[in-house]
Amino acid sequence: MAHYKGLISCPIKEEAEKILAILLEQKLAAGGFITDGISNHWWQGKIDKEPYWNISIFTIKKHFDKIINIVEKESTDDTPGVTFYKIDYGNKKFLDWITLNT
């Protein structure tokens, strides 16, 4: 089974906390953590700079569409950032934990 790390960006801390809670409750993510920083990005023809919160999650491919739908529903962002990165190799116990909890 393939395992993935997902990255979800949110403009509001409470929004990030709510999204992570929903993903965990629905077992769409085995776990996750939230970090913050300043996002510098192009938006509507100019460079924008504002605080953002990033949720890193661990999941499996069959949950991608459900995760994206939840983020689009819960996010206040016009274009919510949701991406997934395949984990090619890792601690077998950790990967088994992802499988067991999603």
C-alpha positions in Angstrom: 0.0 0.0 0.0 1.3 3.5 -0.9 1.5 6.1 1.8 1.5 9.9 1.4 2.3 13.1 3.3 -0.3 15.8 2.6 0.1 19.5 2.9 -2.9 21.8 3.4 -2.5 25.6 3.7 -5.0 27.7 5.7 -5.1 31.5 6.3 -6.6 31.2 9.8 -5.2 29.1 12.7 -8.7 28.0 14.0 -9.6 26.9 10.5 -6.4 24.7 10.3 -7.3 23.2 13.7 -10.8 22.4 12.6 -9.8 20.8 9.4 -7.2 18.6 11.1 -9.8 17.6 13.7 -12.3 16.6 11.0 -9.7 14.6 9.1 -8.7 12.7 12.2 -12.3 12.1 13.3 -13.1 10.6 9.9 -9.9 8.6 9.9 -8.8 10.2 6.6 -5.5 11.0 8.2 -3.5 8.9 10.7 -2.0 12.0 12.3 -0.9 15.5 11.6 0.6 18.7 12.9 0.2 22.4 12.3 3.0 24.9 11.7 2.9 28.6 10.8 4.8 31.1 8.8 4.6 34.0 6.4 3.4 33.1 2.9 4.7 35.1 0.0 2.8 34.4 -3.2 1.3 35.8 -6.3 -2.4 36.7 -6.0 -4.6 38.7 -8.3 -1.6 40.2 -10.2 0.6 41.2 -7.2 2.8 39.7 -4.6 0.9 39.1 -1.4 2.5 38.5 2.0 0.5 37.2 5.0 0.5 34.6 7.8 -0.5 31.1 6.9 -0.9 27.8 8.8 0.2 24.5 7.2 -1.3 21.2 8.1 1.0 18.2 7.5 -0.9 14.9 7.5 -0.2 11.2 6.8 -2.7 9.4 4.7 -3.4 6.9 1.8 -4.4 7.6 -1.8 -8.0 6.5 -1.5 -8.7 9.5 0.8 -7.4 12.2 -1.5 -10.8 13.3 -3.0 -12.5 13.3 0.4 -9.7 15.4 2.0 -9.9 17.9 -0.9 -13.7 18.2 -0.6 -13.5 18.8 3.2 -10.8 21.4 2.8 -12.8 23.2 0.0 -15.9 23.2 2.3 -14.1 24.4 5.4 -11.5 26.8 4.0 -12.1 30.5 3.6 -9.3 30.6 1.0 -10.4 31.2 -2.6 -8.0 28.6 -3.8 -7.1 26.2 -0.9 -3.7 24.6 -1.3 -3.9 20.8 -0.9 -1.1 18.6 -2.2 0.1 15.1 -1.6 3.6 13.6 -1.7 4.3 9.9 -2.0 6.5 8.4 0.7 8.9 6.2 -1.2 10.6 4.7 1.8 10.3 4.9 5.6 10.2 3.3 8.9 8.0 0.2 8.4 6.4 0.6 11.8 5.5 4.2 11.0 4.0 3.2 7.6 2.1 0.4 9.2 0.7 2.9 11.7 -0.6 5.1 8.8 -2.3 2.0 7.2 -3.8 1.0 10.5 -5.2 4.4 11.3 -6.7 5.5 8.0 
